[in-house]
Amino acid sequence: MIDAIFTMSVNLDAEAIIDLIRSICKVSVEELQDHINPRIFSLQKLVEVADLNMSRITYVWYIFIL
């Protein structure tokens, strides 16, 4: 069920995809800060969402960077 959230991200509007990616980034940073046992689940999902949404116009990705 959780995978559907990431897979269906292609249907999100520009503002929603930016919010999703920013949220995944925050969780990824938290997961990686555990120096003893870092997790990469969110980092993998970030790559998956980025790959699924590569066809979005550059403007959406530009706003994310800001």
C-alpha positions in Angstrom: 0.0 0.0 0.0 2.8 2.4 0.8 4.4 1.9 -2.6 1.3 3.2 -4.2 1.9 6.6 -2.7 5.2 6.8 -4.5 4.1 5.2 -7.7 1.0 7.4 -8.0 3.1 10.5 -7.5 3.0 11.0 -11.2 -0.6 12.1 -10.7 0.2 14.9 -8.2 0.2 18.5 -9.2 3.3 20.6 -9.2 2.9 21.9 -5.6 2.1 18.5 -4.2 5.1 16.7 -5.8 7.4 19.4 -4.4 5.9 18.9 -1.0 6.3 15.1 -1.3 9.9 15.4 -2.4 10.8 17.9 0.4 9.2 15.6 2.9 11.1 12.5 1.7 14.3 14.5 1.8 13.7 15.4 5.4 13.0 11.8 6.4 16.1 10.7 4.4 18.4 13.0 6.3 17.0 11.8 9.6 17.5 8.1 8.6 21.1 8.7 7.5 22.0 10.5 10.7 22.0 7.2 12.6 25.7 6.5 12.4 25.4 3.0 13.8 22.6 1.7 11.6 21.7 4.2 8.9 18.6 3.3 6.8 18.3 4.1 3.1 14.5 3.4 2.6 13.6 7.0 2.1 16.6 7.7 0.0 15.6 4.8 -2.3 12.0 6.2 -2.5 13.4 9.6 -3.3 15.2 8.2 -6.3 12.1 6.2 -7.3 9.9 9.3 -7.2 12.4 11.4 -9.1 12.7 8.7 -11.8 8.9 8.4 -12.1 8.5 12.1 -12.4 11.4 12.9 -14.8 9.0 13.9 -17.5 7.7 16.9 -15.5 8.6 20.2 -16.9 11.9 21.7 -15.7 10.1 24.5 -13.9 8.7 22.1 -11.3 12.2 20.8 -10.6 13.6 24.3 -10.6 11.1 25.4 -7.9 12.1 22.4 -5.8 15.7 23.4 -5.8 14.9 26.9 -4.5 
